[in-house]
């Protein structure tokens, strides 16, 4: 458990994972919480009046110093990112996120922060390990020799190294988690930054509500992924933060599915069957990506276990409510 009596700062708290993390820390009884994001407060997915909510641009060092003033523990979830449609078309913006982690680490060193957790990504893994849709799980050592996702993946891998060297050289206790496709309610489901589970739910709901029983799928639908429900993400994140394990570690589901199978599950939830139209020139990412959980099971005797069918049903229900409220 984090130290609930001292100041905990969540950067990127207006986003999907950050908002859920603030909610979870409140449930655990955290007495002093600070939530930081660049977005106006009314655009945050979750916000609470009993939390110190700050709107700051964390690419700037003075903003990071203000955000971390008096902090005991810091979760850095802040990034300019989205689904594959965003990160493939905005490599420069994704690279600029390196300023956030760099400046937060400088501020953390100055403040003598006790723990600093950095949220990395499966996009750090070498592309040549992900060319086959039948990929075996990606283990932590597969990040090297380095050949990550261009733009976003390079920024994440560089920032991982920055965390390591701030720990080794300056004594900042860093933790690095590599997330694999986190999904759930209270997040982005349209606008171009959404990830595959939310995008598929939205498309299935649109097809059902409109009566036009057709769905566009990016790529050929055979590319494979694993998707982790937000509750597993939060449990694994806090478990790592509270541990003495210092190397990067996967937190992701080992339940591998193709995008076609993801659509199958969403169709079953919706009770519809849709004609599939494949957009082969759309951004689709690597052919196969899945989490190898050997290390996390060895270190923590745990791995994410919420089935995609169960998590997607909750996500679908929330997105359906949002879309029908907008329509009414």
Secondary structure, DSSP 8 states (H G I E B T S, - for coil): ---TTS-EEEETTTSHHHHHHHHHHHHHT-SSEEEEESS-GGG-SS--TTSEEEE--TTSHHHHHHHTTT-SEEEE---S--SHHHHTT-HHHHHHTHHHHHHHHHHHHHHT-SEEEEEEEGGGS-GGGSSSTT---B-GGGG-S----TTHHHHHHHHHHHHHHHHHHH---EEEEEE--EE-SSS--SSS---HHHHHHHHHHHHHHHS--EEEEES-S--EEE-EEHHHHHHHHHHHHTS---S-EEE----EEEHHHHHHHHHHHHT---EEEEETTS----SB--B--HHHHHHHS------HHHHHHHHHHHHHHHHHHHH-
